[in-house]
Amino acid sequence: MIIVAYGTAIGQALENPKTTLEELKVLRDHAAAILEAQGDLKGALKKLESEIATRERGRK
């Protein structure tokens, strides 16, 4: 599994004065596409946490 940390990449791009406007736009477009592809990531994480808790309770 490969995970790209877009928050880190965006922060680094913003800190670098040599980052071009075109590079910022490409980064924006890639990050927006990744975000859209995630669907309801917040809801999925909540369900995952619930399932983990359920399974942990079952082990005791």
N, C-alpha and C positions, 0 to 999 in steps of 0.2 A: 504494500500500500504506500503510495506516494502522497504526501500532504504538503501543499504549498502554503506557506504562511504569508498570505497577501497583506495582512496588517503590517508585518515587518518590512516587506518589500515596499509598500507604500510609504512607510515612515522613512526608510532609507532614501527613497527617490525624492521625497520632499526636503530632506536635509541636505541633499547634494545640489548645490547651485548649478552644476553642469548638466543636470537632468533636463532634457529638452521638453518643450511643450508636447511634441509628438510622442515622446516616450511616456509622458504622464497620461496622455489620452489613451495610448495602447494599454497601459497598466490599468487604467480605469475600466476600459472595455473588457479586459480579461477578468478582472475582479468582479465586475457586474455579472458576467456570464457564469462565473463559478457560484456566486451568490444565488442567482436564479436557479441554477441546476440543483442546488441543495434542497429546494422545496421548503418545507416547514422544519428546518433544522432545530429550532428551539423546541418545538413540539416533540420531535423525534428524540431529542435528548431527554426530555421529561419522561417519555415512555421508557426509554432505556434505563434511566435511574430507577423507575418504578419496578421494572423487571429484575434489575440487580438486587434491589431490596427484597423482593419476593423470594428470589432464589437464596439469598443469604439467610432469610428467616427459615427456609426449608431445610437448611443444612444443620440447624441447631437442634 
